[in-house]
Amino acid sequence: MSRPLGITVSRHIMDNQRLHPEATGDLSGLLNELIVAAKTISAEVNMAGLADILGMSGKTNIQGEHVQKLDEFANNTIKRRMARSGYLCAMTSEEEADIIPVAEGYEGKYTLAFDPLDGSSNIDVNVSIGTIFSIHHRLSPDGGPGEEADLLQPGASQVAAGYIIYGSSTMLVFTTGDGVHGFTLDPSVGEFYLSHPDIRIPAKSKYYSVNEGNTNYWQEPVRRYLDYLKEEDKATGRPYSARYIGSMVADFHRNLIAGGIFLYPRDSKDSTKPYGKLRLLYEAAPLAFVAEQAGGRAVTDDGRSILAIKPDDLHQRVPVVIGGSGDVENFLNFINGDN
């Protein structure tokens, strides 16, 4: 059976590069290397139920969490692929405590922060998981190893960000600051094809994603907002509907396509995580960049722009509220005491 011709992600990246005469091609090359790593991880995820790769590796990461075997595989795959790409000066991973150097002599002009396998606690129950990535220009002089300061930049200065979600199909969604586009992997030919051009998140929706088991530990304005979501809407005759998967990349992807708001506020029960659970560099900032490029918004639970926060630590945590612009604006009304 013949397949319709479509725009591949490589073609899309090259066409976008041609719109910028000043471009050197390094960012295009970096993205293409990440895509190869994503294909490798996707193949392993799809085989995980048949291979001896499910379950724990016996290690813990910098967050104190047990590392799943697929987590470790994904982390190593990205590190190996990118270390000699020639496009990076340094990397940082959610799974590792310190800056990850690239191979000597292969230093480039970009940095990469990544969550190799977000949602990995759901691996054994076959829930969608994903890889999240964030790219910045280096700040230190070109030609040598990168420094931690190159990685500790606010999300607003990202040059590209996105994620690969491994679900019923494998999708790559990313932005280079000029809209958001989604590509679906055709496993028969091993190529990503443009399937969701110019994604726009609906401004308002009837869906919310949050772990309501923590409700009693949230700040009072956040609790009032959740109560509002569950009230009967006079216009539609029904409240908002809860859609919570427990894998941020999967929850975010669903809301990006279908509309919705995702919340992971800080809570008072865990004194070791006073600013919530999610990491600024590896989850919050890259997904905030995608959301805002798709017409959405991303703020903290006290109303600060996530993209404006300059990290002071590689593993800094931040409360997250992210979704359609109208939905987030409504949330801010509660935080500001307008509701």
RAZI-V496712 format. One line per field, one symbol per residue. ss: DSSP state (@ for helix, = for strand, . for the rest). Layout:
# RAZI-V496712
ss = ???
This chain:
# RAZI-V496712
ss = .......=@@@@@@@@@@.......@@@@@@@@@@@@@@@@@@@@@@........=====.....===@@@@@@@@@@@@@@@....======......==........=========.@@@@@@...=========..........@@@@...@@@..=======...======....=======....======..........===..@@@@@@..@@@@@@@@@@...........==.....@@@@@@@@@@@..====..............=@@@@@@@@@@@@@@..====.....=@@@........=..=====@@@@@@@@@@@....
